[in-house]
Amino acid sequence: MSHHYRIHLKWTGNNGGGTSSYSSYSRNHFVQVEKKPELLLSSDPSFRGDPRRYNPEEMLLISLSSCHMLWYLHLCADAGIVVKDYEDHAEGKMELNADGSGKFTEVFLRPVVSIENQEHKKKALELHQLANKKCFIANSVNFPVKHLPEIV
């Protein structure tokens, strides 16, 4: 079975001279998905982006964190583990090359999960590994997605 996704991305950063030089244009753009609010994006401020907008690197980290959480909650529900609260403070490391290219080299997810019954703590911790194996986004990247979960 396959699933297909569509977005509409539009660059809004032409300040009158297009891309006549690296500093002449804004990195601002937006993404629309049918029947959803517009998402305002730019590049990272280190690359002349607007710090008030999301950037692609943050969106990758958001996707990994969100996908992991959704799988984890699913697995906990199936296992009879009642999750009361879930929070993640994820971090990613990107390395730049001399030619200006770069790539993420690792991501750390740091979920803090509150469960109803502490007798399920061991299983609740174990399910993070299974969630990682099931996560569509983690399965699509070429760098390690590491987990430092905490159950409270």
Secondary structure, DSSP 8 states (H G I E B T S, - for coil): -------EEEE----SSTTSSTTSS---EEEE-TTS--EEE---GGGT--TTSB-HHHHHHHHHHHHHHHHHHHHHHHHT--EEEEEE--EEEEEE-TTS-EEEEEEEE-EEEEES-GGGHHHHHHHHHHHHHH-TTGGG-SS-EEE--EE-
